[in-house]
Amino acid sequence: MTAPRLAFSCLSDILAICRLEADAPIPSWALLGDFVSITRTADELSVVCRRGDVPSGIRCVKNFRCIKVEGPLGFDQTGIISSLATVLAQAGISVFVVSTFDTDYILVTEDRLEDAVRALSQAGHDAGQ
């Protein structure tokens, strides 16, 4: 199987990944930005949102940048995350993945964004704008 070659771009906001209790209400501060992801499980409520919108006292890591896979991607396409995550793992870059109906997003720490873009580009993926 040949790994797919993908186009990607970087979002400008600096993001935070927050952890709240599983039964916590969805906080209004989490809904303010252009990129928001909210996932509730039996164990936790995870919120990804703009760093500057997170109030003090919230358990979070506040230094992520987001790489957007240009979509839309079909549900029948395979190897999307694998083709990106493998390259980044080989470069020693940890990822946090968010998927939507249309596409996928890879979050990397702000200090590794340039390294991530370089590694993906060298692997044949297209950095676009």
Secondary structure per residue as TSV (DSSP state, phi and psi in degrees):
chain	resnum	aa	ss	phi	psi
A	1	M	-	360.0	130.7
A	2	T	-	-89.0	132.9
A	3	A	-	-66.8	138.1
A	4	P	-	-67.7	145.8
A	5	R	-	-95.9	128.5
A	6	L	-	-123.2	150.4
A	7	A	B	-94.6	142.6
A	8	F	E	-145.1	162.3
A	9	S	E	-141.9	164.8
A	10	C	E	-109.0	130.7
A	11	L	-	-77.9	151.9
A	12	S	S	-84.3	-27.6
A	13	D	S	-68.3	148.1
A	14	I	-	-92.1	129.4
A	15	L	E	-111.1	160.1
A	16	A	E	-120.5	146.4
A	17	I	E	-112.5	117.2
A	18	C	E	-114.0	149.7
A	19	R	E	-122.5	123.9
A	20	L	E	-119.8	169.9
A	21	E	-	-64.5	151.8
A	22	A	T	-57.5	-33.4
A	23	D	T	-96.6	8.2
A	24	A	-	-67.3	144.0
A	25	P	-	-69.5	155.1
A	26	I	-	-67.3	121.3
A	27	P	-	-76.1	141.2
A	28	S	G	-64.5	-31.6
A	29	W	G	-64.3	-22.6
A	30	A	G	-75.9	-15.6
A	31	L	G	-97.9	9.9
A	32	L	S	-85.0	-25.3
A	33	G	S	-93.9	179.8
A	34	D	S	-78.2	-25.1
A	35	F	-	-120.9	115.6
A	36	V	-	-140.0	134.9
A	37	S	E	-133.2	129.8
A	38	I	E	-127.6	125.2
A	39	T	E	-131.6	123.7
A	40	R	E	-110.0	133.7
A	41	T	-	-127.7	179.6
A	42	A	S	-65.3	-18.7
A	43	D	S	-100.6	-25.2
A	44	E	-	-167.0	166.5
A	45	L	E	-115.5	114.9
A	46	S	E	-102.0	135.4
A	47	V	E	-129.3	129.0
A	48	V	E	-112.7	124.9
A	49	C	E	-157.9	178.6
A	50	R	E	-60.7	138.2
A	51	R	G	-56.5	-45.1
A	52	G	G	-68.3	-12.7
A	53	D	G	-90.6	-9.3
A	54	V	-	-83.1	121.6
A	55	P	-	-72.1	159.8
A	56	S	T	-64.7	153.0
A	57	G	T	90.3	-3.1
A	58	I	-	-92.1	131.9
A	59	R	-	-70.1	116.5
A	60	C	E	-164.2	167.2
A	61	V	E	-116.3	125.6
A	62	K	E	-111.3	33.1
A	63	N	E	-135.5	45.7
A	64	F	E	-108.9	146.4
A	65	R	E	-117.8	156.5
A	66	C	E	-119.2	130.3
A	67	I	E	-105.7	119.9
A	68	K	E	-97.4	127.6
A	69	V	E	-79.6	124.3
A	70	E	-	-69.3	124.9
A	71	G	S	-121.0	-161.8
A	72	P	-	-78.4	151.9
A	73	L	-	-106.0	142.2
A	74	G	-	-83.2	150.3
A	75	F	T	-66.9	-14.9
A	76	D	T	-89.2	-5.4
A	77	Q	-	-77.3	134.8
A	78	T	-	-117.7	155.4
A	79	G	S	81.3	10.3
A	80	I	H	-63.4	-62.4
A	81	I	H	-63.0	-41.3
A	82	S	H	-58.6	-41.9
A	83	S	H	-67.3	-26.6
A	84	L	H	-89.4	-48.5
A	85	A	H	-65.0	-34.2
A	86	T	H	-64.5	-45.2
A	87	V	H	-60.3	-45.4
A	88	L	H	-69.1	-37.7
A	89	A	H	-62.4	-41.3
A	90	Q	H	-64.4	-25.5
A	91	A	T	-90.3	3.1
A	92	G	T	74.6	27.2
A	93	I	-	-108.4	119.2
A	94	S	-	-75.8	146.9
A	95	V	-	-129.1	155.0
A	96	F	E	-125.9	123.5
A	97	V	E	-107.6	136.7
A	98	V	E	-126.3	129.6
A	99	S	E	-115.7	144.6
A	100	T	-	-122.8	-178.6
A	101	F	S	-58.8	-42.2
A	102	D	S	-92.8	-26.7
A	103	T	-	-160.6	-173.2
A	104	D	E	-125.8	152.1
A	105	Y	E	-129.3	136.4
A	106	I	E	-114.9	121.9
A	107	L	E	-100.4	133.2
A	108	V	E	-130.5	157.5
A	109	T	E	-64.8	148.8
A	110	E	G	-54.9	-38.5
A	111	D	G	-72.3	-10.0
A	112	R	G	-111.1	4.7
A	113	L	H	-59.9	-49.1
A	114	E	H	-60.3	-41.3
A	115	D	H	-62.2	-40.1
A	116	A	H	-65.1	-45.9
A	117	V	H	-61.7	-43.5
A	118	R	H	-61.8	-46.7
A	119	A	H	-63.2	-43.9
A	120	L	H	-65.3	-41.1
A	121	S	H	-64.7	-42.9
A	122	Q	H	-65.2	-25.2
A	123	A	T	-83.8	-0.6
A	124	G	T	102.9	0.7
A	125	H	-	-81.7	153.3
A	126	D	B	-101.8	115.7
A	127	A	-	-71.4	-7.7
A	128	G	-	54.7	-134.5
A	129	Q	-	-79.4	360.0
